[in-house]
């Protein structure tokens, strides 16, 4: 991983490329309440920046394991590339710009024992419910304008 001071420079001067996995089970979407900025305290999908020399597939597998606690058995469905602009970041007085690659992950089983490093709590939302909720970040809602 990149040392924190170098990562700060990247966040300040360049967009970050990230992968989000939108986990779906029986027409419900899994969202977690973020513990870090940006989008802190909002319900959001699982995801992560893509690391240097890491393929998109490797990033998907890492997110599935680290944030959902599962091994990917099926290929997630590509939804599109989305731009996310935030006024904050994990660093004080620095904004964040993401080029986010969104994927829908249809699950065969409901997830149990989901890791809580990036999200303090998880909830399964109906799509109509998440679109109306003020607790769900607008960038999450953008995914469902494409589904």
ROBA-837475 format. One record per residue (C-alpha): residue number from 1; residue in three letters; x, y, z. Coordinates in Angstrom, 3 decimals, decimal comma, always signed. Layout:
! residues N
+-----+------+----------+----------+----------+
! pos ! code !        x !        y !        z !
+-----+------+----------+----------+----------+
! NUM !  ALA !        X !        Y !        Z !
...
+-----+------+----------+----------+----------+
//
This chain:
! residues 147
+-----+------+----------+----------+----------+
! pos ! code !        x !        y !        z !
+-----+------+----------+----------+----------+
!   1 !  UNK !   +0,000 !   +0,000 !   +0,000 !
!   2 !  UNK !   +1,003 !   +3,576 !   -0,589 !
!   3 !  UNK !   +2,396 !   +5,451 !   +2,435 !
!   4 !  UNK !   -0,161 !   +7,881 !   +3,903 !
!   5 !  UNK !   +1,770 !  +11,073 !   +3,071 !
!   6 !  UNK !   +2,125 !  +10,031 !   -0,570 !
!   7 !  UNK !   -1,545 !   +9,013 !   -0,681 !
!   8 !  UNK !   -2,448 !  +12,491 !   +0,593 !
!   9 !  UNK !   -0,666 !  +14,017 !   -2,421 !
!  10 !  UNK !   -2,515 !  +11,688 !   -4,788 !
!  11 !  UNK !   -5,909 !  +12,570 !   -3,257 !
!  12 !  UNK !   -5,119 !  +16,276 !   -3,450 !
!  13 !  UNK !   -3,965 !  +16,303 !   -7,079 !
!  14 !  UNK !   -5,503 !  +13,364 !   -8,941 !
!  15 !  UNK !   -8,752 !  +11,425 !   -9,257 !
!  16 !  UNK !   -8,897 !   +8,020 !   -7,598 !
!  17 !  UNK !  -10,131 !   +5,005 !   -9,552 !
!  18 !  UNK !  -12,395 !   +2,747 !   -7,530 !
!  19 !  UNK !  -14,581 !   -0,346 !   -7,789 !
!  20 !  UNK !  -17,941 !   -0,662 !   -6,042 !
!  21 !  UNK !  -19,797 !   -3,940 !   -5,606 !
!  22 !  UNK !  -23,539 !   -3,418 !   -5,279 !
!  23 !  UNK !  -24,634 !   -6,574 !   -3,449 !
!  24 !  UNK !  -28,190 !   -7,687 !   -4,263 !
!  25 !  UNK !  -30,163 !  -10,535 !   -2,704 !
!  26 !  UNK !  -33,846 !  -11,207 !   -3,427 !
!  27 !  UNK !  -34,398 !   -7,694 !   -4,810 !
!  28 !  UNK !  -32,779 !   -6,022 !   -1,800 !
!  29 !  UNK !  -29,546 !   -4,037 !   -1,835 !
!  30 !  UNK !  -26,945 !   -4,267 !   +0,922 !
!  31 !  UNK !  -25,662 !   -0,899 !   +2,117 !
!  32 !  UNK !  -23,370 !   -0,062 !   +5,000 !
!  33 !  UNK !  -23,114 !   +3,111 !   +7,053 !
!  34 !  UNK !  -19,662 !   +4,541 !   +6,261 !
!  35 !  UNK !  -17,264 !   +5,161 !   +9,122 !
!  36 !  UNK !  -14,765 !   +7,257 !   +7,110 !
!  37 !  UNK !  -14,885 !  +10,362 !   +4,945 !
!  38 !  UNK !  -15,907 !  +10,974 !   +2,279 !
!  39 !  UNK !  -19,614 !  +10,151 !   +2,664 !
!  40 !  UNK !  -19,134 !   +9,443 !   +6,380 !
!  41 !  UNK !  -22,353 !   +8,370 !   +8,162 !
!  42 !  UNK !  -24,241 !   +7,773 !   +4,901 !
!  43 !  UNK !  -25,338 !   +4,347 !   +3,745 !
!  44 !  UNK !  -23,135 !   +3,377 !   +0,819 !
!  45 !  UNK !  -22,130 !   +0,359 !   -1,230 !
!  46 !  UNK !  -18,998 !   -1,665 !   -0,584 !
!  47 !  UNK !  -15,965 !   -0,651 !   -2,591 !
!  48 !  UNK !  -12,358 !   +0,436 !   -2,681 !
!  49 !  UNK !   -9,786 !   +2,225 !   -4,756 !
!  50 !  UNK !   -7,896 !   +0,077 !   -7,233 !
!  51 !  UNK !   -4,298 !   -0,320 !   -6,139 !
!  52 !  UNK !   -1,311 !   +0,139 !   -8,444 !
!  53 !  UNK !   -0,732 !   -3,014 !  -10,534 !
!  54 !  UNK !   -4,020 !   -4,509 !   -9,303 !
!  55 !  UNK !   -6,470 !   -5,583 !  -12,005 !
!  56 !  UNK !  -10,150 !   -4,690 !  -11,760 !
!  57 !  UNK !  -10,904 !   -8,375 !  -11,179 !
!  58 !  UNK !   -8,365 !   -8,531 !   -8,347 !
!  59 !  UNK !   -9,904 !   -5,400 !   -6,805 !
!  60 !  UNK !  -13,381 !   -6,969 !   -7,050 !
!  61 !  UNK !  -12,120 !  -10,100 !   -5,309 !
!  62 !  UNK !  -10,444 !   -8,036 !   -2,575 !
!  63 !  UNK !  -13,587 !   -5,967 !   -1,959 !
!  64 !  UNK !  -15,732 !   -9,117 !   -1,856 !
!  65 !  UNK !  -13,416 !  -10,723 !   +0,695 !
!  66 !  UNK !  -12,520 !   -7,680 !   +2,821 !
!  67 !  UNK !  -15,867 !   -5,876 !   +2,862 !
!  68 !  UNK !  -18,437 !   -8,642 !   +2,300 !
!  69 !  UNK !  -16,576 !  -11,618 !   +3,769 !
!  70 !  UNK !  -17,106 !  -13,798 !   +0,680 !
!  71 !  UNK !  -15,217 !  -15,270 !   -2,249 !
!  72 !  UNK !  -16,535 !  -14,189 !   -5,652 !
!  73 !  UNK !  -18,094 !  -17,155 !   -7,436 !
!  74 !  UNK !  -19,893 !  -15,273 !  -10,179 !
!  75 !  UNK !  -18,920 !  -12,425 !  -12,457 !
!  76 !  UNK !  -20,438 !   -9,116 !  -11,291 !
!  77 !  UNK !  -22,506 !   -7,213 !  -13,881 !
!  78 !  UNK !  -20,864 !   -4,021 !  -15,145 !
!  79 !  UNK !  -23,162 !   -1,019 !  -14,535 !
!  80 !  UNK !  -20,959 !   +1,796 !  -15,763 !
!  81 !  UNK !  -18,387 !   +4,394 !  -14,815 !
!  82 !  UNK !  -19,528 !   +7,099 !  -12,424 !
!  83 !  UNK !  -17,872 !  +10,306 !  -11,231 !
!  84 !  UNK !  -18,025 !  +11,078 !   -7,524 !
!  85 !  UNK !  -16,973 !  +14,509 !   -6,242 !
!  86 !  UNK !  -16,739 !  +15,134 !   -2,497 !
!  87 !  UNK !  -15,851 !  +18,315 !   -0,613 !
!  88 !  UNK !  -13,954 !  +16,258 !   +1,964 !
!  89 !  UNK !  -11,642 !  +13,276 !   +2,267 !
!  90 !  UNK !   -9,794 !  +11,402 !   +4,976 !
!  91 !  UNK !   -7,461 !  +14,415 !   +4,983 !
!  92 !  UNK !   -8,373 !  +17,826 !   +6,373 !
!  93 !  UNK !   -9,205 !  +20,520 !   +3,779 !
!  94 !  UNK !   -8,748 !  +18,220 !   +0,774 !
!  95 !  UNK !  -11,580 !  +17,245 !   -1,554 !
!  96 !  UNK !  -11,901 !  +13,848 !   -3,248 !
!  97 !  UNK !  -12,616 !  +12,946 !   -6,879 !
!  98 !  UNK !  -13,377 !   +9,327 !   -7,792 !
!  99 !  UNK !  -13,790 !   +7,637 !  -11,135 !
! 100 !  UNK !  -15,922 !   +4,788 !   -9,893 !
! 101 !  UNK !  -16,584 !   +1,550 !  -11,748 !
! 102 !  UNK !  -19,880 !   +0,108 !  -10,526 !
! 103 !  UNK !  -20,776 !   -3,593 !  -10,593 !
! 104 !  UNK !  -23,962 !   -5,372 !   -9,539 !
! 105 !  UNK !  -23,298 !   -8,570 !   -7,591 !
! 106 !  UNK !  -26,311 !  -10,931 !   -7,524 !
! 107 !  UNK !  -25,996 !  -13,126 !   -4,432 !
! 108 !  UNK !  -27,379 !  -16,651 !   -4,034 !
! 109 !  UNK !  -27,331 !  -16,440 !   -0,242 !
! 110 !  UNK !  -27,931 !  -13,678 !   +2,275 !
! 111 !  UNK !  -24,678 !  -12,528 !   +3,863 !
! 112 !  UNK !  -23,903 !  -13,115 !   +7,539 !
! 113 !  UNK !  -20,971 !  -11,866 !   +9,629 !
! 114 !  UNK !  -20,123 !   -8,987 !   +7,321 !
! 115 !  UNK !  -16,825 !   -7,263 !   +8,250 !
! 116 !  UNK !  -17,292 !   -3,864 !   +9,888 !
! 117 !  UNK !  -14,022 !   -2,053 !   +9,218 !
! 118 !  UNK !  -15,413 !   +0,347 !   +6,604 !
! 119 !  UNK !  -19,084 !   +0,337 !   +7,644 !
! 120 !  UNK !  -20,477 !   +0,460 !  +11,185 !
! 121 !  UNK !  -23,749 !   -1,273 !  +10,362 !
! 122 !  UNK !  -25,429 !   -2,873 !   +7,368 !
! 123 !  UNK !  -28,983 !   -2,863 !   +6,093 !
! 124 !  UNK !  -30,841 !   -4,495 !   +3,235 !
! 125 !  UNK !  -32,860 !   -1,884 !   +1,310 !
! 126 !  UNK !  -35,622 !   -2,205 !   -1,253 !
! 127 !  UNK !  -34,628 !   -0,105 !   -4,255 !
! 128 !  UNK !  -37,652 !   +2,199 !   -3,838 !
! 129 !  UNK !  -36,769 !   +2,665 !   -0,164 !
! 130 !  UNK !  -33,129 !   +3,565 !   -0,797 !
! 131 !  UNK !  -34,084 !   +6,009 !   -3,532 !
! 132 !  UNK !  -36,273 !   +7,892 !   -1,021 !
! 133 !  UNK !  -33,980 !   +7,682 !   +2,007 !
! 134 !  UNK !  -32,020 !  +10,742 !   +3,126 !
! 135 !  UNK !  -29,581 !   +8,343 !   +4,862 !
! 136 !  UNK !  -28,511 !   +6,825 !   +1,523 !
! 137 !  UNK !  -25,930 !   +8,874 !   -0,364 !
! 138 !  UNK !  -27,050 !  +10,327 !   -3,703 !
! 139 !  UNK !  -24,158 !   +8,639 !   -5,498 !
! 140 !  UNK !  -25,610 !   +5,260 !   -4,469 !
! 141 !  UNK !  -28,963 !   +6,315 !   -5,905 !
! 142 !  UNK !  -27,254 !   +7,052 !   -9,235 !
! 143 !  UNK !  -26,502 !   +3,346 !   -9,682 !
! 144 !  UNK !  -30,203 !   +2,569 !   -9,728 !
! 145 !  UNK !  -30,970 !   +5,044 !  -12,449 !
! 146 !  UNK !  -29,033 !   +2,590 !  -14,665 !
! 147 !  UNK !  -30,504 !   -0,689 !  -13,346 !
+-----+------+----------+----------+----------+
//
